[in-house]
Amino acid sequence: MHGVVVAPHPTGRTGPVPEPIPRPPAPRRDPAGGRTPHLLALALFAAYTTLSVLRYRRMETRSWDLGIFEQAVRGYAHLQAPVADLKGPGANVLGDHFSPVTALLAPAYRLFPTPVTLLVAQAALFALAAIPVTRAATRLLGRGAGLAVGVAFGLSWGIQRAADFDFHEICFAVPLIAFSLEAVLRARWRAALLWAAPLVLVKEDLGATLAALALVVAWRARRTAPRTAVYALGVALLGAAATLLTLTAVIPVFNHTGGYDYWTKLGDGPGPFAGAETKLRTLAWILLPTTGLLALRSPLLLVAAPTLGWRFLSGDSHYWSTEWHYSAVLMPVLFLALTDAADIARRSPLPWLRTYGDRLPACAAAAALALTTTLPLASLTEAPTYRKPPRAVAAERLLSRIPDGATVEANVGPVSRLAGRCRVLWIGDPRNPAPDWIALNNSSGWVRDPLAYAERLHPDARFHVTGTAAGYVLLERRP
């Protein structure tokens, strides 16, 4: 008889007694941390956005990159070629770096035609990467350790330096790598490859990163999914081929010289052993405060090799250090390699290694919090960060004299205020036609006589100074 059992009756008689009604199962806790990864990402987005937008508001732009990318996105937004006149009159930005992914920003820029749109998008992409990092760490290490890894990633020096930079296309690569490696840790091989595939549209060197990531998939899948491992090896070859093809064929098509301008940074210079002290210091910053060297136990760290390779082989010392944005793409690799290595360490026969793996996520979060006091996000605790200085107000008022659509030669400072409404050329480029205006940030006094400098650049034109303010000089060409 199904559904009943025979048991002693309370009166002592026997008879059928109904089975007890089963209790509903307890609610299953989300192994990926529930809403925690998303809340962390939202907090990081607010912090990154505040940092970069307030710096723009204070006119503390440090590079011409924001102007270059705004010119390119402006072209996409108006269904035109991504011309960046700052790289040379009529220069197609695809002949400089192959980054067609920035076209995805065109709809937002068309609605909000300001460089702030690019800064907010960059902040959102960096913050988005915290979701897969935190989720993967939570799934493997538990809620507390997962949150610690997410915080360590979000506050890592590489992400903070990049968020403090004006704008760069690598902001698209950071979440793509993070989602891809999360899929690797879940043994979702196809998803891992699909997330990584768009890297070839982010920047020309990232095809090599795709190849490295596909090799990791092939290694991880070799026993449980040998056919997938073969496919992954094919993707690795395609990634390497994509980089080679882009460097030797695609970029030269768009470049006015018919070549790739950055070969000289690899072929020329002091050689791969130059700056060894700086490179070793950078390598220590990459591995020690972030992962305590434990990430070296994970094959996921291989994904960082292509980026470190071209940076350290280059003769350009800017690539060797921890400054700028160059290390941002390494951060999701490091923290997901740390997650993988900590999970592996838990099964080690060595008690000290198990203990080290258990405690390292919290240590990484503590290190990131401590280092933040010397990193860009620390400025959010300072009152001057939120005030627009009088010099910025005066400089903006001066630049507002330039009419929309004018051709302007400028250096860093005026560029980010003019690229969205004028044709802006880089000051001193011999290919430039005589502009209508010249706008200089001469705060350091690098030009002793701006008028003589302008007429030396364009001997056939005559200029006059129309105003100065806060170290900025504005010159207009005479009719």
C-alpha positions as CSV (number, residue, x, y, z in Angstrom):
1,M,0.0,0.0,0.0
2,H,1.4,3.3,-1.1
3,G,1.1,6.5,0.8
4,V,0.4,5.0,4.3
5,V,2.4,3.1,6.9
6,V,1.2,0.7,9.6
7,A,2.0,2.1,13.0
8,P,0.7,1.6,16.6
9,H,-2.5,3.5,17.2
10,P,-2.5,5.8,20.2
11,T,-5.1,3.5,21.8
12,G,-2.8,0.5,21.3
13,R,-4.5,-0.7,18.2
14,T,-2.8,-0.9,14.8
15,G,-4.0,0.7,11.6
16,P,-3.1,2.9,8.7
17,V,-1.6,6.3,9.7
18,P,-1.2,9.0,7.0
19,E,2.4,10.0,6.2
20,P,3.4,13.3,7.6
21,I,3.1,16.3,5.2
22,P,6.6,17.1,4.1
23,R,8.0,20.5,4.9
24,P,8.7,22.8,2.0
25,P,12.4,22.9,1.2
26,A,14.4,25.8,2.7
27,P,15.0,28.6,0.3
28,R,18.2,27.9,-1.6
29,R,20.9,30.5,-1.1
30,D,22.3,32.0,-4.3
31,P,25.9,30.6,-4.5
32,A,26.9,33.6,-6.6
33,G,26.2,36.2,-3.9
34,G,22.7,37.3,-4.8
35,R,22.6,41.0,-5.4
36,T,26.0,41.7,-3.8
37,P,28.0,41.8,-7.0
38,H,25.5,44.2,-8.6
39,L,25.4,46.5,-5.6
40,L,29.2,46.6,-5.5
41,A,29.3,47.4,-9.2
42,L,26.8,50.2,-8.7
43,A,28.9,51.7,-5.9
44,L,32.1,51.4,-8.0
45,F,30.3,53.1,-11.0
46,A,29.4,56.0,-8.8
47,A,32.9,56.4,-7.5
48,Y,34.6,56.1,-10.9
49,T,32.1,58.5,-12.5
50,T,32.5,61.1,-9.8
51,L,36.3,60.8,-10.0
52,S,36.6,61.3,-13.8
53,V,33.7,63.8,-14.3
54,L,34.9,66.1,-11.5
55,R,38.5,66.0,-12.9
56,Y,37.1,67.0,-16.3
57,R,35.1,69.8,-14.7
58,R,38.3,71.1,-13.0
59,M,40.0,71.1,-16.5
60,E,42.7,68.7,-15.3
61,T,42.9,66.7,-18.5
62,R,46.3,65.1,-18.8
63,S,46.3,63.8,-22.4
64,W,44.9,64.3,-25.8
65,D,43.3,60.9,-25.8
66,L,39.9,62.2,-24.7
67,G,39.8,64.6,-27.6
68,I,40.9,61.9,-30.1
69,F,38.2,59.5,-29.0
70,E,35.6,62.2,-29.0
71,Q,36.5,63.1,-32.6
72,A,36.2,59.5,-33.6
73,V,32.9,58.8,-31.8
74,R,31.6,62.0,-33.2
75,G,32.2,60.8,-36.7
76,Y,30.5,57.5,-35.9
77,A,27.5,59.3,-34.4
78,H,27.0,61.2,-37.6
79,L,27.4,58.1,-39.8
80,Q,30.8,59.3,-41.0
81,A,34.3,57.9,-40.9
82,P,36.0,58.1,-37.5
83,V,38.3,61.0,-38.4
84,A,40.6,62.3,-35.6
85,D,42.2,65.4,-36.8
86,L,44.3,65.5,-33.7
87,K,46.3,62.6,-35.2
88,G,46.7,64.6,-38.4
89,P,44.4,66.4,-40.8
90,G,41.8,63.9,-42.0
91,A,43.4,61.0,-40.2
92,N,41.2,57.9,-39.8
93,V,41.6,56.7,-36.3
94,L,41.4,53.1,-37.5
95,G,44.8,53.7,-39.1
96,D,46.2,54.5,-35.6
97,H,44.7,51.8,-33.4
98,F,42.1,49.3,-34.6
99,S,39.3,50.0,-32.2
100,P,35.9,49.8,-34.1
101,V,34.3,48.9,-30.8
102,T,34.1,52.6,-29.9
103,A,31.3,52.9,-32.5
104,L,29.0,51.4,-29.8
105,L,29.2,54.7,-28.0
106,A,27.8,56.6,-31.0
107,P,24.1,56.4,-30.1
108,A,24.7,57.7,-26.5
109,Y,27.0,60.5,-27.9
110,R,24.4,61.5,-30.4
111,L,22.0,62.1,-27.6
112,F,24.6,63.6,-25.3
113,P,27.3,65.2,-27.4
114,T,29.9,65.8,-24.7
115,P,33.1,64.1,-23.7
116,V,31.5,63.4,-20.3
117,T,29.5,60.7,-22.2
118,L,32.7,58.9,-22.9
119,L,33.9,59.2,-19.3
120,V,30.6,57.9,-17.9
121,A,30.6,55.0,-20.4
122,Q,34.2,54.1,-19.3
123,A,33.2,54.2,-15.6
124,A,30.2,51.9,-16.3
125,L,32.4,49.3,-18.2
126,F,35.0,49.2,-15.5
127,A,32.3,48.8,-12.8
128,L,30.5,46.1,-14.9
129,A,33.6,43.9,-14.7
130,A,33.2,43.7,-10.9
131,I,30.1,41.6,-11.4
132,P,31.7,38.5,-12.9
133,V,34.8,38.9,-10.8
134,T,32.7,39.0,-7.5
135,R,30.3,36.3,-8.7
136,A,33.0,33.8,-9.7
137,A,34.9,34.4,-6.4
138,T,31.7,34.0,-4.4
139,R,30.8,30.8,-6.1
140,L,34.2,29.2,-5.5
141,L,35.3,30.7,-2.2
142,G,32.1,31.7,-0.4
143,R,30.2,35.0,0.1
144,G,32.7,36.8,2.4
145,A,35.8,35.9,0.3
146,G,33.9,36.6,-2.9
147,L,33.0,40.1,-1.8
148,A,36.6,40.6,-0.6
149,V,37.9,39.7,-4.1
150,G,35.4,42.0,-5.7
151,V,36.4,44.9,-3.5
152,A,40.1,44.2,-4.1
153,F,39.4,44.3,-7.9
154,G,37.3,47.4,-7.8
155,L,39.9,49.3,-5.8
156,S,42.9,47.9,-7.5
157,W,45.6,50.3,-8.6
158,G,45.3,49.3,-12.2
159,I,41.5,50.1,-12.4
160,Q,41.9,53.3,-10.4
161,R,44.7,54.6,-12.7
162,A,42.6,53.8,-15.7
163,A,39.4,55.4,-14.3
164,D,41.5,58.5,-13.5
165,F,42.7,58.6,-17.1
166,D,40.7,60.6,-19.7
167,F,39.3,57.7,-21.9
168,H,40.7,54.7,-23.6
169,E,39.3,51.9,-25.7
170,I,40.6,49.3,-23.3
171,C,37.6,50.0,-21.0
172,F,35.7,47.6,-23.3
173,A,38.3,44.8,-22.8
174,V,38.1,44.7,-19.0
175,P,34.5,43.4,-18.7
176,L,35.0,41.1,-21.8
177,I,38.0,39.4,-20.1
178,A,36.2,39.2,-16.8
179,F,33.1,37.5,-18.2
180,S,35.2,35.2,-20.3
181,L,37.3,34.0,-17.4
182,E,34.3,33.7,-15.2
183,A,32.9,31.3,-17.8
184,V,36.3,29.4,-17.7
185,L,36.0,28.9,-14.0
186,R,32.5,27.5,-14.5
187,A,33.7,25.2,-17.3
188,R,31.4,26.9,-19.8
189,W,33.9,26.7,-22.6
190,R,31.8,28.0,-25.4
191,A,30.7,31.0,-23.4
192,A,34.3,31.7,-22.5
193,L,35.3,31.8,-26.1
194,L,32.3,33.9,-27.2
195,W,32.9,36.5,-24.5
196,A,36.6,36.8,-25.6
197,A,36.1,36.9,-29.3
198,P,35.1,40.6,-29.5
199,L,38.6,41.5,-28.1
200,V,39.9,41.6,-31.7
201,L,37.6,44.7,-32.2
202,V,38.8,46.5,-29.1
203,K,42.5,46.9,-30.0
204,E,45.0,45.3,-32.4
205,D,47.1,43.6,-29.7
206,L,44.2,41.9,-27.9
207,G,43.9,39.2,-30.6
208,A,47.0,37.8,-28.8
209,T,45.1,38.0,-25.5
210,L,42.2,36.1,-27.2
211,A,44.8,33.4,-28.3
212,A,46.1,33.1,-24.7
213,L,42.7,32.8,-23.3
214,A,41.7,30.1,-25.8
215,L,44.8,28.2,-24.8
216,V,43.7,28.3,-21.2
217,V,40.3,26.9,-22.3
218,A,42.0,24.2,-24.3
219,W,44.1,23.2,-21.3
220,R,41.2,23.2,-18.9
221,A,38.9,21.3,-21.3
222,R,41.4,18.7,-22.5
223,R,40.1,15.8,-20.3
224,T,36.4,16.5,-20.0
225,A,35.7,17.9,-23.4
226,P,38.5,17.0,-25.8
227,R,36.6,18.1,-28.9
228,T,36.1,21.6,-27.3
229,A,39.8,21.7,-26.6
230,V,40.5,21.2,-30.3
231,Y,38.0,24.1,-31.1
232,A,39.8,26.3,-28.6
233,L,43.1,25.6,-30.2
234,G,41.6,26.8,-33.5
235,V,40.3,30.0,-31.8
236,A,43.8,30.5,-30.4
237,L,45.2,30.4,-34.0
238,L,42.5,32.7,-35.2
239,G,43.3,35.2,-32.4
240,A,47.0,35.3,-33.3
241,A,46.1,35.5,-37.0
242,A,43.7,38.4,-36.3
243,T,46.5,40.4,-34.6
244,L,49.0,39.7,-37.4
245,L,46.4,40.6,-40.1
246,T,45.3,43.8,-38.3
247,L,48.9,45.0,-37.9
248,T,50.1,44.2,-41.4
249,A,47.0,44.7,-43.6
250,V,44.0,46.3,-41.9
251,I,45.6,49.3,-40.1
252,P,47.9,50.2,-43.1
253,V,44.8,50.5,-45.3
254,F,43.5,53.4,-43.1
255,N,46.9,54.9,-42.3
256,H,48.1,57.7,-44.5
257,T,51.6,56.2,-44.5
258,G,50.4,52.8,-45.5
259,G,52.0,51.2,-42.4
260,Y,51.7,50.8,-38.6
261,D,53.0,53.8,-36.7
262,Y,53.9,51.9,-33.5
263,W,56.4,49.4,-35.0
264,T,59.1,51.9,-34.2
265,K,58.3,51.5,-30.5
266,L,59.2,47.9,-30.7
267,G,62.1,48.0,-33.1
268,D,63.8,51.1,-31.9
269,G,64.9,52.2,-28.5
270,P,67.3,50.9,-25.8
271,G,66.3,47.2,-26.0
272,P,64.3,44.8,-24.0
273,F,66.6,44.9,-20.9
274,A,66.5,48.6,-20.6
275,G,64.5,49.9,-17.6
276,A,64.9,46.6,-15.9
277,E,64.4,48.2,-12.4
278,T,61.2,49.9,-13.5
279,K,59.9,46.7,-15.1
280,L,60.6,44.6,-12.1
281,R,58.9,47.1,-9.8
282,T,55.9,47.1,-12.1
283,L,55.8,43.3,-12.1
284,A,56.0,43.3,-8.3
285,W,53.0,45.7,-8.1
286,I,51.1,43.4,-10.5
287,L,51.6,40.3,-8.5
288,L,52.2,41.2,-4.8
289,P,49.5,43.5,-3.4
290,T,46.9,42.0,-5.7
291,T,47.4,38.3,-5.3
292,G,50.2,37.7,-2.9
293,L,51.9,35.7,-5.6
294,L,49.3,33.0,-5.3
295,A,48.0,33.7,-8.8
296,L,51.1,32.1,-10.1
297,R,49.5,28.7,-9.3
298,S,46.7,29.4,-11.8
299,P,46.9,28.8,-15.5
300,L,44.6,31.8,-15.9
301,L,47.6,34.1,-15.4
302,L,48.7,33.1,-18.9
303,V,46.1,35.6,-20.2
304,A,48.2,38.5,-18.9
305,A,51.3,37.4,-20.8
306,P,50.6,39.1,-24.2
307,T,50.0,42.5,-22.6
308,L,53.0,42.3,-20.4
309,G,55.1,41.0,-23.3
310,W,54.5,43.9,-25.7
311,R,54.8,46.5,-22.9
312,F,58.1,45.3,-21.6
313,L,59.6,44.6,-25.1
314,S,58.7,48.2,-26.1
315,G,61.4,50.9,-26.2
316,D,58.8,53.4,-24.9
317,S,59.3,53.9,-21.2
318,H,55.7,55.0,-20.7
319,Y,54.6,51.4,-21.1
320,W,56.9,50.0,-18.4
321,S,55.5,51.7,-15.3
322,T,52.3,51.5,-13.3
323,E,51.0,54.9,-14.5
324,W,48.3,55.6,-17.0
325,H,45.8,52.9,-18.1
326,Y,48.0,50.2,-19.4
327,S,47.5,47.7,-16.5
328,A,43.7,47.8,-16.4
329,V,43.3,44.8,-18.7
330,L,45.5,42.8,-16.3
331,M,43.3,43.3,-13.2
332,P,40.4,40.9,-14.1
333,V,43.0,38.3,-15.0
334,L,44.9,38.7,-11.7
335,F,41.9,38.5,-9.4
336,L,40.2,35.6,-11.2
337,A,43.6,33.8,-11.2
338,L,43.7,34.5,-7.5
339,T,40.2,33.1,-7.1
340,D,41.2,30.0,-9.1
341,A,44.5,29.5,-7.2
342,A,42.8,30.0,-3.8
343,D,40.2,27.3,-4.7
344,I,43.1,25.0,-5.7
345,A,45.0,25.7,-2.5
346,R,42.0,24.6,-0.4
347,R,42.6,21.0,-1.7
348,S,46.4,21.1,-1.1
349,P,47.9,18.5,1.3
350,L,50.0,21.4,2.8
351,P,48.2,23.0,5.7
352,W,50.0,26.3,5.4
353,L,49.0,26.6,1.7
354,R,45.3,25.9,2.6
355,T,45.5,28.6,5.3
356,Y,47.2,31.0,2.9
357,G,44.6,30.4,0.2
358,D,41.7,30.9,2.7
359,R,43.1,34.2,4.1
360,L,44.5,35.8,1.0
361,P,41.2,37.3,-0.4
362,A,40.7,39.3,2.8
363,C,44.3,40.3,2.7
364,A,44.0,41.5,-0.9
365,A,41.0,43.6,0.0
366,A,42.8,45.1,2.9
367,A,45.8,45.9,0.8
368,A,43.6,47.6,-1.9
369,L,41.9,49.7,0.8
370,A,45.2,50.7,2.3
371,L,46.7,51.6,-1.0
372,T,43.6,53.6,-2.0
373,T,44.8,56.3,0.4
374,T,47.6,57.1,-2.1
375,L,45.5,56.4,-5.3
376,P,43.0,58.6,-7.3
377,L,39.9,57.6,-5.4
378,A,41.3,59.1,-2.2
379,S,40.7,62.5,-3.8
380,L,36.9,61.9,-3.3
381,T,37.4,62.5,0.4
382,E,38.9,66.0,-0.2
383,A,36.8,69.1,-0.5
384,P,38.7,70.8,-3.3
385,T,37.8,67.9,-5.6
386,Y,34.2,69.1,-5.7
387,R,34.9,72.7,-6.3
388,K,35.4,74.2,-9.8
389,P,38.5,76.4,-9.5
390,P,38.4,80.0,-10.7
391,R,41.1,79.3,-13.2
392,A,38.9,76.7,-14.9
393,V,36.0,79.1,-15.1
394,A,38.2,81.8,-16.6
395,A,39.7,79.4,-19.1
396,E,36.3,78.1,-20.2
397,R,35.0,81.7,-20.6
398,L,38.0,82.5,-22.8
399,L,37.6,79.4,-25.0
400,S,33.9,80.1,-25.4
401,R,34.9,83.0,-27.8
402,I,35.7,80.4,-30.4
403,P,32.7,79.9,-32.7
404,D,31.3,76.4,-33.4
405,G,32.8,74.8,-36.5
406,A,36.0,76.8,-36.4
407,T,39.4,75.2,-37.2
408,V,41.5,75.4,-34.1
409,E,45.1,74.3,-33.2
410,A,45.4,73.4,-29.6
411,N,47.3,71.5,-27.0
412,V,46.2,69.5,-23.9
413,G,43.7,71.6,-22.0
414,P,41.7,73.3,-24.7
415,V,41.4,70.1,-26.7
416,S,38.8,68.5,-24.4
417,R,36.7,71.6,-24.4
418,L,36.7,72.1,-28.2
419,A,36.8,68.7,-29.9
420,G,33.0,68.3,-29.8
421,R,32.2,71.5,-31.6
422,C,35.2,72.5,-33.6
423,R,37.7,71.0,-36.0
424,V,40.7,70.6,-33.6
425,L,44.2,70.0,-34.8
426,W,47.3,69.3,-32.7
427,I,49.5,72.3,-32.3
428,G,52.8,72.1,-34.2
429,D,51.9,69.3,-36.6
430,P,53.5,70.5,-39.9
431,R,50.7,69.0,-41.9
432,N,48.2,71.4,-40.4
433,P,46.6,74.1,-42.5
434,A,46.6,77.6,-41.1
435,P,43.8,77.5,-38.5
436,D,41.2,80.1,-37.7
437,W,42.3,80.1,-34.0
438,I,45.1,78.9,-31.8
439,A,44.3,77.9,-28.2
440,L,47.2,77.2,-25.9
441,N,47.5,76.1,-22.3
442,N,50.6,78.0,-21.5
443,S,50.4,77.7,-17.7
444,S,54.0,76.3,-17.6
445,G,55.3,79.0,-19.8
446,W,56.6,76.6,-22.4
447,V,55.9,79.2,-25.1
448,R,57.7,82.5,-24.3
449,D,56.1,84.5,-27.1
450,P,52.8,82.9,-28.3
451,L,52.4,85.3,-31.2
452,A,55.9,84.7,-32.6
453,Y,55.3,80.9,-32.1
454,A,52.1,81.0,-34.1
455,E,53.6,82.9,-36.9
456,R,56.6,80.6,-37.0
457,L,54.2,77.7,-37.4
458,H,52.3,79.4,-40.2
459,P,54.5,82.0,-41.9
460,D,51.9,82.9,-44.4
461,A,49.3,83.7,-41.8
462,R,49.0,86.6,-39.3
463,F,47.5,86.2,-35.9
464,H,46.7,88.5,-33.0
465,V,46.2,87.7,-29.3
466,T,42.5,88.1,-28.5
467,G,42.7,87.2,-24.8
468,T,44.5,85.4,-22.0
469,A,43.2,83.8,-18.8
470,A,44.5,81.4,-16.2
471,G,47.6,80.6,-18.3
472,Y,45.6,80.1,-21.4
473,V,46.3,82.1,-24.5
474,L,43.8,82.6,-27.4
475,L,45.0,83.8,-30.9
476,E,42.8,84.6,-33.9
477,R,44.0,84.7,-37.5
478,R,43.7,88.0,-39.1
479,P,41.6,88.2,-42.4
